[in-house]
Amino acid sequence: MASFRDPELDVAARALVDAGARFVVIGGFAVIANRFVRATEDVDLLVPDDPDNDRRVLAALRSLRAVRQRDEAPLADEHLIGREHLRVIGDAGMIDVIRDGVPPLDFETVASEALRADYDGLVFPVAGLRSIVAFKRLAGRPQDLRDLERLAEIHGSLPEGPIPGLDP
């Protein structure tokens, strides 16, 4: 099994930008970008439902010598194209690629509200607070609930909109 390594957002983002892939950073790194600094074990990416973009994402992941995490299989198009999720491990640590969902968790909405991270001249999108709150509410795991509590301590009242499948 591939050995664990700390996630390297800058390395992952550089590969994706260089490949011309469309993505938004979500998950732990987005929580950090929204001012709650905490540890994270992976780089979470939201991508649009677009086979051409999937090929660009796969090219970026291959450039990072990534393999599918569950079985260390070399990456094939069918691991991502038409799939909801792909978890890989490679030179940038663990990366979770997640397909966009229904509004407000769809790629276009999240991308339109994203922050622009600038890491040593590398500019890439990171989910804004409203999107992070929606993702965390939907997931509802203990870490997600802790993130929401800490974000509320930092930002005050959090932006909440109706979440399909969660709110009536």
MODELLER restraints for C-alpha pairs under 7 A, 6 or more apart:
rsr = mdl.restraints
at = mdl.atoms
rsr.add(forms.Gaussian(group=physical.xy_distance, feature=features.Distance(at['CA:1:A'], at['CA:72:A']), mean=6.93, stdev=0.5))
rsr.add(forms.Gaussian(group=physical.xy_distance, feature=features.Distance(at['CA:4:A'], at['CA:93:A']), mean=6.97, stdev=0.5))
rsr.add(forms.Gaussian(group=physical.xy_distance, feature=features.Distance(at['CA:5:A'], at['CA:93:A']), mean=5.08, stdev=0.5))
rsr.add(forms.Gaussian(group=physical.xy_distance, feature=features.Distance(at['CA:6:A'], at['CA:41:A']), mean=6.51, stdev=0.5))
rsr.add(forms.Gaussian(group=physical.xy_distance, feature=features.Distance(at['CA:6:A'], at['CA:93:A']), mean=5.52, stdev=0.5))
rsr.add(forms.Gaussian(group=physical.xy_distance, feature=features.Distance(at['CA:7:A'], at['CA:41:A']), mean=6.15, stdev=0.5))
rsr.add(forms.Gaussian(group=physical.xy_distance, feature=features.Distance(at['CA:7:A'], at['CA:42:A']), mean=5.14, stdev=0.5))
rsr.add(forms.Gaussian(group=physical.xy_distance, feature=features.Distance(at['CA:7:A'], at['CA:43:A']), mean=6.16, stdev=0.5))
rsr.add(forms.Gaussian(group=physical.xy_distance, feature=features.Distance(at['CA:7:A'], at['CA:92:A']), mean=5.53, stdev=0.5))
rsr.add(forms.Gaussian(group=physical.xy_distance, feature=features.Distance(at['CA:7:A'], at['CA:93:A']), mean=4.30, stdev=0.5))
rsr.add(forms.Gaussian(group=physical.xy_distance, feature=features.Distance(at['CA:7:A'], at['CA:94:A']), mean=6.00, stdev=0.5))
rsr.add(forms.Gaussian(group=physical.xy_distance, feature=features.Distance(at['CA:8:A'], at['CA:92:A']), mean=4.81, stdev=0.5))
rsr.add(forms.Gaussian(group=physical.xy_distance, feature=features.Distance(at['CA:8:A'], at['CA:93:A']), mean=6.28, stdev=0.5))
rsr.add(forms.Gaussian(group=physical.xy_distance, feature=features.Distance(at['CA:9:A'], at['CA:43:A']), mean=6.23, stdev=0.5))
rsr.add(forms.Gaussian(group=physical.xy_distance, feature=features.Distance(at['CA:11:A'], at['CA:92:A']), mean=5.70, stdev=0.5))
rsr.add(forms.Gaussian(group=physical.xy_distance, feature=features.Distance(at['CA:12:A'], at['CA:92:A']), mean=5.55, stdev=0.5))
rsr.add(forms.Gaussian(group=physical.xy_distance, feature=features.Distance(at['CA:14:A'], at['CA:122:A']), mean=7.00, stdev=0.5))
rsr.add(forms.Gaussian(group=physical.xy_distance, feature=features.Distance(at['CA:15:A'], at['CA:60:A']), mean=4.97, stdev=0.5))
rsr.add(forms.Gaussian(group=physical.xy_distance, feature=features.Distance(at['CA:15:A'], at['CA:63:A']), mean=7.00, stdev=0.5))
rsr.add(forms.Gaussian(group=physical.xy_distance, feature=features.Distance(at['CA:16:A'], at['CA:57:A']), mean=6.28, stdev=0.5))
rsr.add(forms.Gaussian(group=physical.xy_distance, feature=features.Distance(at['CA:16:A'], at['CA:60:A']), mean=5.18, stdev=0.5))
rsr.add(forms.Gaussian(group=physical.xy_distance, feature=features.Distance(at['CA:19:A'], at['CA:56:A']), mean=5.57, stdev=0.5))
rsr.add(forms.Gaussian(group=physical.xy_distance, feature=features.Distance(at['CA:19:A'], at['CA:59:A']), mean=6.66, stdev=0.5))
rsr.add(forms.Gaussian(group=physical.xy_distance, feature=features.Distance(at['CA:19:A'], at['CA:60:A']), mean=5.63, stdev=0.5))
rsr.add(forms.Gaussian(group=physical.xy_distance, feature=features.Distance(at['CA:20:A'], at['CA:56:A']), mean=6.43, stdev=0.5))
rsr.add(forms.Gaussian(group=physical.xy_distance, feature=features.Distance(at['CA:21:A'], at['CA:53:A']), mean=5.66, stdev=0.5))
rsr.add(forms.Gaussian(group=physical.xy_distance, feature=features.Distance(at['CA:21:A'], at['CA:56:A']), mean=5.18, stdev=0.5))
rsr.add(forms.Gaussian(group=physical.xy_distance, feature=features.Distance(at['CA:21:A'], at['CA:57:A']), mean=5.53, stdev=0.5))
rsr.add(forms.Gaussian(group=physical.xy_distance, feature=features.Distance(at['CA:22:A'], at['CA:47:A']), mean=6.40, stdev=0.5))
rsr.add(forms.Gaussian(group=physical.xy_distance, feature=features.Distance(at['CA:22:A'], at['CA:53:A']), mean=6.49, stdev=0.5))
rsr.add(forms.Gaussian(group=physical.xy_distance, feature=features.Distance(at['CA:23:A'], at['CA:45:A']), mean=6.16, stdev=0.5))
rsr.add(forms.Gaussian(group=physical.xy_distance, feature=features.Distance(at['CA:23:A'], at['CA:46:A']), mean=5.58, stdev=0.5))
rsr.add(forms.Gaussian(group=physical.xy_distance, feature=features.Distance(at['CA:23:A'], at['CA:47:A']), mean=4.77, stdev=0.5))
rsr.add(forms.Gaussian(group=physical.xy_distance, feature=features.Distance(at['CA:24:A'], at['CA:45:A']), mean=5.63, stdev=0.5))
rsr.add(forms.Gaussian(group=physical.xy_distance, feature=features.Distance(at['CA:24:A'], at['CA:46:A']), mean=5.20, stdev=0.5))
rsr.add(forms.Gaussian(group=physical.xy_distance, feature=features.Distance(at['CA:24:A'], at['CA:47:A']), mean=6.73, stdev=0.5))
rsr.add(forms.Gaussian(group=physical.xy_distance, feature=features.Distance(at['CA:24:A'], at['CA:111:A']), mean=6.23, stdev=0.5))
rsr.add(forms.Gaussian(group=physical.xy_distance, feature=features.Distance(at['CA:24:A'], at['CA:125:A']), mean=5.05, stdev=0.5))
rsr.add(forms.Gaussian(group=physical.xy_distance, feature=features.Distance(at['CA:24:A'], at['CA:126:A']), mean=5.30, stdev=0.5))
rsr.add(forms.Gaussian(group=physical.xy_distance, feature=features.Distance(at['CA:24:A'], at['CA:127:A']), mean=6.23, stdev=0.5))
rsr.add(forms.Gaussian(group=physical.xy_distance, feature=features.Distance(at['CA:25:A'], at['CA:44:A']), mean=5.87, stdev=0.5))
rsr.add(forms.Gaussian(group=physical.xy_distance, feature=features.Distance(at['CA:25:A'], at['CA:45:A']), mean=4.69, stdev=0.5))
rsr.add(forms.Gaussian(group=physical.xy_distance, feature=features.Distance(at['CA:25:A'], at['CA:46:A']), mean=6.37, stdev=0.5))
rsr.add(forms.Gaussian(group=physical.xy_distance, feature=features.Distance(at['CA:25:A'], at['CA:125:A']), mean=6.28, stdev=0.5))
rsr.add(forms.Gaussian(group=physical.xy_distance, feature=features.Distance(at['CA:25:A'], at['CA:126:A']), mean=4.51, stdev=0.5))
rsr.add(forms.Gaussian(group=physical.xy_distance, feature=features.Distance(at['CA:25:A'], at['CA:127:A']), mean=5.97, stdev=0.5))
rsr.add(forms.Gaussian(group=physical.xy_distance, feature=features.Distance(at['CA:26:A'], at['CA:44:A']), mean=5.27, stdev=0.5))
rsr.add(forms.Gaussian(group=physical.xy_distance, feature=features.Distance(at['CA:26:A'], at['CA:45:A']), mean=5.60, stdev=0.5))
rsr.add(forms.Gaussian(group=physical.xy_distance, feature=features.Distance(at['CA:26:A'], at['CA:46:A']), mean=6.52, stdev=0.5))
rsr.add(forms.Gaussian(group=physical.xy_distance, feature=features.Distance(at['CA:26:A'], at['CA:126:A']), mean=6.29, stdev=0.5))
rsr.add(forms.Gaussian(group=physical.xy_distance, feature=features.Distance(at['CA:26:A'], at['CA:127:A']), mean=5.45, stdev=0.5))
rsr.add(forms.Gaussian(group=physical.xy_distance, feature=features.Distance(at['CA:27:A'], at['CA:44:A']), mean=5.36, stdev=0.5))
rsr.add(forms.Gaussian(group=physical.xy_distance, feature=features.Distance(at['CA:28:A'], at['CA:40:A']), mean=5.38, stdev=0.5))
rsr.add(forms.Gaussian(group=physical.xy_distance, feature=features.Distance(at['CA:29:A'], at['CA:43:A']), mean=6.90, stdev=0.5))
rsr.add(forms.Gaussian(group=physical.xy_distance, feature=features.Distance(at['CA:30:A'], at['CA:126:A']), mean=5.68, stdev=0.5))
rsr.add(forms.Gaussian(group=physical.xy_distance, feature=features.Distance(at['CA:30:A'], at['CA:127:A']), mean=5.66, stdev=0.5))
rsr.add(forms.Gaussian(group=physical.xy_distance, feature=features.Distance(at['CA:31:A'], at['CA:132:A']), mean=6.99, stdev=0.5))
rsr.add(forms.Gaussian(group=physical.xy_distance, feature=features.Distance(at['CA:32:A'], at['CA:38:A']), mean=6.49, stdev=0.5))
rsr.add(forms.Gaussian(group=physical.xy_distance, feature=features.Distance(at['CA:34:A'], at['CA:128:A']), mean=6.94, stdev=0.5))
rsr.add(forms.Gaussian(group=physical.xy_distance, feature=features.Distance(at['CA:34:A'], at['CA:129:A']), mean=6.27, stdev=0.5))
rsr.add(forms.Gaussian(group=physical.xy_distance, feature=features.Distance(at['CA:36:A'], at['CA:150:A']), mean=6.79, stdev=0.5))
rsr.add(forms.Gaussian(group=physical.xy_distance, feature=features.Distance(at['CA:36:A'], at['CA:151:A']), mean=6.26, stdev=0.5))
rsr.add(forms.Gaussian(group=physical.xy_distance, feature=features.Distance(at['CA:42:A'], at['CA:93:A']), mean=6.67, stdev=0.5))
rsr.add(forms.Gaussian(group=physical.xy_distance, feature=features.Distance(at['CA:42:A'], at['CA:94:A']), mean=4.80, stdev=0.5))
rsr.add(forms.Gaussian(group=physical.xy_distance, feature=features.Distance(at['CA:42:A'], at['CA:95:A']), mean=5.45, stdev=0.5))
rsr.add(forms.Gaussian(group=physical.xy_distance, feature=features.Distance(at['CA:43:A'], at['CA:94:A']), mean=6.36, stdev=0.5))
rsr.add(forms.Gaussian(group=physical.xy_distance, feature=features.Distance(at['CA:43:A'], at['CA:95:A']), mean=4.68, stdev=0.5))
rsr.add(forms.Gaussian(group=physical.xy_distance, feature=features.Distance(at['CA:43:A'], at['CA:96:A']), mean=6.17, stdev=0.5))
rsr.add(forms.Gaussian(group=physical.xy_distance, feature=features.Distance(at['CA:44:A'], at['CA:95:A']), mean=5.89, stdev=0.5))
rsr.add(forms.Gaussian(group=physical.xy_distance, feature=features.Distance(at['CA:44:A'], at['CA:96:A']), mean=4.76, stdev=0.5))
rsr.add(forms.Gaussian(group=physical.xy_distance, feature=features.Distance(at['CA:44:A'], at['CA:97:A']), mean=6.14, stdev=0.5))
rsr.add(forms.Gaussian(group=physical.xy_distance, feature=features.Distance(at['CA:45:A'], at['CA:96:A']), mean=6.09, stdev=0.5))
rsr.add(forms.Gaussian(group=physical.xy_distance, feature=features.Distance(at['CA:45:A'], at['CA:97:A']), mean=4.90, stdev=0.5))
rsr.add(forms.Gaussian(group=physical.xy_distance, feature=features.Distance(at['CA:45:A'], at['CA:98:A']), mean=5.94, stdev=0.5))
rsr.add(forms.Gaussian(group=physical.xy_distance, feature=features.Distance(at['CA:46:A'], at['CA:97:A']), mean=6.13, stdev=0.5))
rsr.add(forms.Gaussian(group=physical.xy_distance, feature=features.Distance(at['CA:46:A'], at['CA:98:A']), mean=4.91, stdev=0.5))
rsr.add(forms.Gaussian(group=physical.xy_distance, feature=features.Distance(at['CA:46:A'], at['CA:99:A']), mean=5.83, stdev=0.5))
rsr.add(forms.Gaussian(group=physical.xy_distance, feature=features.Distance(at['CA:46:A'], at['CA:100:A']), mean=6.06, stdev=0.5))
rsr.add(forms.Gaussian(group=physical.xy_distance, feature=features.Distance(at['CA:46:A'], at['CA:107:A']), mean=6.65, stdev=0.5))
rsr.add(forms.Gaussian(group=physical.xy_distance, feature=features.Distance(at['CA:47:A'], at['CA:97:A']), mean=6.96, stdev=0.5))
rsr.add(forms.Gaussian(group=physical.xy_distance, feature=features.Distance(at['CA:47:A'], at['CA:98:A']), mean=6.18, stdev=0.5))
rsr.add(forms.Gaussian(group=physical.xy_distance, feature=features.Distance(at['CA:47:A'], at['CA:99:A']), mean=5.22, stdev=0.5))
rsr.add(forms.Gaussian(group=physical.xy_distance, feature=features.Distance(at['CA:47:A'], at['CA:100:A']), mean=5.88, stdev=0.5))
rsr.add(forms.Gaussian(group=physical.xy_distance, feature=features.Distance(at['CA:47:A'], at['CA:107:A']), mean=6.27, stdev=0.5))
rsr.add(forms.Gaussian(group=physical.xy_distance, feature=features.Distance(at['CA:48:A'], at['CA:99:A']), mean=6.05, stdev=0.5))
rsr.add(forms.Gaussian(group=physical.xy_distance, feature=features.Distance(at['CA:48:A'], at['CA:100:A']), mean=5.43, stdev=0.5))
rsr.add(forms.Gaussian(group=physical.xy_distance, feature=features.Distance(at['CA:48:A'], at['CA:107:A']), mean=5.28, stdev=0.5))
rsr.add(forms.Gaussian(group=physical.xy_distance, feature=features.Distance(at['CA:49:A'], at['CA:99:A']), mean=6.23, stdev=0.5))
rsr.add(forms.Gaussian(group=physical.xy_distance, feature=features.Distance(at['CA:49:A'], at['CA:100:A']), mean=6.45, stdev=0.5))
rsr.add(forms.Gaussian(group=physical.xy_distance, feature=features.Distance(at['CA:51:A'], at['CA:81:A']), mean=5.67, stdev=0.5))
rsr.add(forms.Gaussian(group=physical.xy_distance, feature=features.Distance(at['CA:54:A'], at['CA:80:A']), mean=6.50, stdev=0.5))
rsr.add(forms.Gaussian(group=physical.xy_distance, feature=features.Distance(at['CA:54:A'], at['CA:81:A']), mean=5.96, stdev=0.5))
rsr.add(forms.Gaussian(group=physical.xy_distance, feature=features.Distance(at['CA:55:A'], at['CA:77:A']), mean=6.91, stdev=0.5))
rsr.add(forms.Gaussian(group=physical.xy_distance, feature=features.Distance(at['CA:64:A'], at['CA:90:A']), mean=5.71, stdev=0.5))
rsr.add(forms.Gaussian(group=physical.xy_distance, feature=features.Distance(at['CA:64:A'], at['CA:91:A']), mean=5.02, stdev=0.5))
rsr.add(forms.Gaussian(group=physical.xy_distance, feature=features.Distance(at['CA:64:A'], at['CA:92:A']), mean=6.63, stdev=0.5))
rsr.add(forms.Gaussian(group=physical.xy_distance, feature=features.Distance(at['CA:65:A'], at['CA:90:A']), mean=5.27, stdev=0.5))
rsr.add(forms.Gaussian(group=physical.xy_distance, feature=features.Distance(at['CA:65:A'], at['CA:91:A']), mean=6.13, stdev=0.5))
rsr.add(forms.Gaussian(group=physical.xy_distance, feature=features.Distance(at['CA:66:A'], at['CA:88:A']), mean=5.82, stdev=0.5))
rsr.add(forms.Gaussian(group=physical.xy_distance, feature=features.Distance(at['CA:66:A'], at['CA:89:A']), mean=5.14, stdev=0.5))
rsr.add(forms.Gaussian(group=physical.xy_distance, feature=features.Distance(at['CA:66:A'], at['CA:90:A']), mean=3.85, stdev=0.5))
rsr.add(forms.Gaussian(group=physical.xy_distance, feature=features.Distance(at['CA:66:A'], at['CA:91:A']), mean=6.73, stdev=0.5))
rsr.add(forms.Gaussian(group=physical.xy_distance, feature=features.Distance(at['CA:67:A'], at['CA:73:A']), mean=5.47, stdev=0.5))
rsr.add(forms.Gaussian(group=physical.xy_distance, feature=features.Distance(at['CA:67:A'], at['CA:74:A']), mean=4.95, stdev=0.5))
rsr.add(forms.Gaussian(group=physical.xy_distance, feature=features.Distance(at['CA:67:A'], at['CA:75:A']), mean=5.68, stdev=0.5))
rsr.add(forms.Gaussian(group=physical.xy_distance, feature=features.Distance(at['CA:67:A'], at['CA:88:A']), mean=5.34, stdev=0.5))
rsr.add(forms.Gaussian(group=physical.xy_distance, feature=features.Distance(at['CA:67:A'], at['CA:89:A']), mean=5.64, stdev=0.5))
rsr.add(forms.Gaussian(group=physical.xy_distance, feature=features.Distance(at['CA:67:A'], at['CA:90:A']), mean=6.38, stdev=0.5))
rsr.add(forms.Gaussian(group=physical.xy_distance, feature=features.Distance(at['CA:68:A'], at['CA:74:A']), mean=6.51, stdev=0.5))
rsr.add(forms.Gaussian(group=physical.xy_distance, feature=features.Distance(at['CA:68:A'], at['CA:75:A']), mean=6.28, stdev=0.5))
rsr.add(forms.Gaussian(group=physical.xy_distance, feature=features.Distance(at['CA:68:A'], at['CA:87:A']), mean=6.06, stdev=0.5))
rsr.add(forms.Gaussian(group=physical.xy_distance, feature=features.Distance(at['CA:68:A'], at['CA:88:A']), mean=4.42, stdev=0.5))
rsr.add(forms.Gaussian(group=physical.xy_distance, feature=features.Distance(at['CA:68:A'], at['CA:89:A']), mean=6.54, stdev=0.5))
rsr.add(forms.Gaussian(group=physical.xy_distance, feature=features.Distance(at['CA:69:A'], at['CA:87:A']), mean=5.65, stdev=0.5))
rsr.add(forms.Gaussian(group=physical.xy_distance, feature=features.Distance(at['CA:69:A'], at['CA:88:A']), mean=4.56, stdev=0.5))
rsr.add(forms.Gaussian(group=physical.xy_distance, feature=features.Distance(at['CA:69:A'], at['CA:89:A']), mean=5.45, stdev=0.5))
rsr.add(forms.Gaussian(group=physical.xy_distance, feature=features.Distance(at['CA:79:A'], at['CA:86:A']), mean=6.69, stdev=0.5))
rsr.add(forms.Gaussian(group=physical.xy_distance, feature=features.Distance(at['CA:80:A'], at['CA:86:A']), mean=6.08, stdev=0.5))
rsr.add(forms.Gaussian(group=physical.xy_distance, feature=features.Distance(at['CA:84:A'], at['CA:98:A']), mean=5.92, stdev=0.5))
rsr.add(forms.Gaussian(group=physical.xy_distance, feature=features.Distance(at['CA:84:A'], at['CA:99:A']), mean=4.91, stdev=0.5))
rsr.add(forms.Gaussian(group=physical.xy_distance, feature=features.Distance(at['CA:85:A'], at['CA:97:A']), mean=5.58, stdev=0.5))
rsr.add(forms.Gaussian(group=physical.xy_distance, feature=features.Distance(at['CA:85:A'], at['CA:98:A']), mean=4.68, stdev=0.5))
rsr.add(forms.Gaussian(group=physical.xy_distance, feature=features.Distance(at['CA:85:A'], at['CA:99:A']), mean=6.21, stdev=0.5))
rsr.add(forms.Gaussian(group=physical.xy_distance, feature=features.Distance(at['CA:86:A'], at['CA:96:A']), mean=5.82, stdev=0.5))
rsr.add(forms.Gaussian(group=physical.xy_distance, feature=features.Distance(at['CA:86:A'], at['CA:97:A']), mean=5.10, stdev=0.5))
rsr.add(forms.Gaussian(group=physical.xy_distance, feature=features.Distance(at['CA:86:A'], at['CA:98:A']), mean=6.73, stdev=0.5))
rsr.add(forms.Gaussian(group=physical.xy_distance, feature=features.Distance(at['CA:87:A'], at['CA:95:A']), mean=5.74, stdev=0.5))
rsr.add(forms.Gaussian(group=physical.xy_distance, feature=features.Distance(at['CA:87:A'], at['CA:96:A']), mean=4.46, stdev=0.5))
rsr.add(forms.Gaussian(group=physical.xy_distance, feature=features.Distance(at['CA:87:A'], at['CA:97:A']), mean=6.27, stdev=0.5))
rsr.add(forms.Gaussian(group=physical.xy_distance, feature=features.Distance(at['CA:88:A'], at['CA:94:A']), mean=5.66, stdev=0.5))
rsr.add(forms.Gaussian(group=physical.xy_distance, feature=features.Distance(at['CA:88:A'], at['CA:95:A']), mean=5.33, stdev=0.5))
rsr.add(forms.Gaussian(group=physical.xy_distance, feature=features.Distance(at['CA:88:A'], at['CA:96:A']), mean=6.53, stdev=0.5))
rsr.add(forms.Gaussian(group=physical.xy_distance, feature=features.Distance(at['CA:89:A'], at['CA:95:A']), mean=6.26, stdev=0.5))
rsr.add(forms.Gaussian(group=physical.xy_distance, feature=features.Distance(at['CA:100:A'], at['CA:106:A']), mean=4.66, stdev=0.5))
rsr.add(forms.Gaussian(group=physical.xy_distance, feature=features.Distance(at['CA:100:A'], at['CA:107:A']), mean=5.02, stdev=0.5))
rsr.add(forms.Gaussian(group=physical.xy_distance, feature=features.Distance(at['CA:103:A'], at['CA:109:A']), mean=6.87, stdev=0.5))
rsr.add(forms.Gaussian(group=physical.xy_distance, feature=features.Distance(at['CA:105:A'], at['CA:131:A']), mean=6.94, stdev=0.5))
rsr.add(forms.Gaussian(group=physical.xy_distance, feature=features.Distance(at['CA:110:A'], at['CA:127:A']), mean=6.21, stdev=0.5))
rsr.add(forms.Gaussian(group=physical.xy_distance, feature=features.Distance(at['CA:110:A'], at['CA:131:A']), mean=5.96, stdev=0.5))
rsr.add(forms.Gaussian(group=physical.xy_distance, feature=features.Distance(at['CA:111:A'], at['CA:125:A']), mean=6.96, stdev=0.5))
rsr.add(forms.Gaussian(group=physical.xy_distance, feature=features.Distance(at['CA:113:A'], at['CA:127:A']), mean=6.97, stdev=0.5))
rsr.add(forms.Gaussian(group=physical.xy_distance, feature=features.Distance(at['CA:113:A'], at['CA:128:A']), mean=5.86, stdev=0.5))
rsr.add(forms.Gaussian(group=physical.xy_distance, feature=features.Distance(at['CA:114:A'], at['CA:125:A']), mean=5.62, stdev=0.5))
rsr.add(forms.Gaussian(group=physical.xy_distance, feature=features.Distance(at['CA:114:A'], at['CA:126:A']), mean=5.30, stdev=0.5))
rsr.add(forms.Gaussian(group=physical.xy_distance, feature=features.Distance(at['CA:114:A'], at['CA:127:A']), mean=4.48, stdev=0.5))
rsr.add(forms.Gaussian(group=physical.xy_distance, feature=features.Distance(at['CA:114:A'], at['CA:128:A']), mean=4.71, stdev=0.5))
rsr.add(forms.Gaussian(group=physical.xy_distance, feature=features.Distance(at['CA:115:A'], at['CA:125:A']), mean=5.68, stdev=0.5))
rsr.add(forms.Gaussian(group=physical.xy_distance, feature=features.Distance(at['CA:115:A'], at['CA:126:A']), mean=5.13, stdev=0.5))
rsr.add(forms.Gaussian(group=physical.xy_distance, feature=features.Distance(at['CA:115:A'], at['CA:127:A']), mean=6.05, stdev=0.5))
rsr.add(forms.Gaussian(group=physical.xy_distance, feature=features.Distance(at['CA:115:A'], at['CA:128:A']), mean=5.48, stdev=0.5))
rsr.add(forms.Gaussian(group=physical.xy_distance, feature=features.Distance(at['CA:116:A'], at['CA:123:A']), mean=6.33, stdev=0.5))
rsr.add(forms.Gaussian(group=physical.xy_distance, feature=features.Distance(at['CA:116:A'], at['CA:124:A']), mean=5.64, stdev=0.5))
rsr.add(forms.Gaussian(group=physical.xy_distance, feature=features.Distance(at['CA:116:A'], at['CA:125:A']), mean=4.78, stdev=0.5))
rsr.add(forms.Gaussian(group=physical.xy_distance, feature=features.Distance(at['CA:116:A'], at['CA:126:A']), mean=6.16, stdev=0.5))
rsr.add(forms.Gaussian(group=physical.xy_distance, feature=features.Distance(at['CA:117:A'], at['CA:123:A']), mean=5.43, stdev=0.5))
rsr.add(forms.Gaussian(group=physical.xy_distance, feature=features.Distance(at['CA:117:A'], at['CA:124:A']), mean=5.38, stdev=0.5))
rsr.add(forms.Gaussian(group=physical.xy_distance, feature=features.Distance(at['CA:117:A'], at['CA:125:A']), mean=6.04, stdev=0.5))
rsr.add(forms.Gaussian(group=physical.xy_distance, feature=features.Distance(at['CA:117:A'], at['CA:126:A']), mean=6.41, stdev=0.5))
rsr.add(forms.Gaussian(group=physical.xy_distance, feature=features.Distance(at['CA:118:A'], at['CA:124:A']), mean=6.79, stdev=0.5))
rsr.add(forms.Gaussian(group=physical.xy_distance, feature=features.Distance(at['CA:130:A'], at['CA:159:A']), mean=5.38, stdev=0.5))
rsr.add(forms.Gaussian(group=physical.xy_distance, feature=features.Distance(at['CA:130:A'], at['CA:160:A']), mean=6.72, stdev=0.5))
rsr.add(forms.Gaussian(group=physical.xy_distance, feature=features.Distance(at['CA:133:A'], at['CA:148:A']), mean=6.79, stdev=0.5))
rsr.add(forms.Gaussian(group=physical.xy_distance, feature=features.Distance(at['CA:133:A'], at['CA:160:A']), mean=6.85, stdev=0.5))
rsr.add(forms.Gaussian(group=physical.xy_distance, feature=features.Distance(at['CA:134:A'], at['CA:160:A']), mean=6.91, stdev=0.5))
rsr.add(forms.Gaussian(group=physical.xy_distance, feature=features.Distance(at['CA:134:A'], at['CA:163:A']), mean=6.74, stdev=0.5))
rsr.add(forms.Gaussian(group=physical.xy_distance, feature=features.Distance(at['CA:136:A'], at['CA:144:A']), mean=5.00, stdev=0.5))
rsr.add(forms.Gaussian(group=physical.xy_distance, feature=features.Distance(at['CA:136:A'], at['CA:145:A']), mean=6.93, stdev=0.5))
rsr.add(forms.Gaussian(group=physical.xy_distance, feature=features.Distance(at['CA:138:A'], at['CA:166:A']), mean=6.49, stdev=0.5))
rsr.add(forms.Gaussian(group=physical.xy_distance, feature=features.Distance(at['CA:152:A'], at['CA:158:A']), mean=5.91, stdev=0.5))
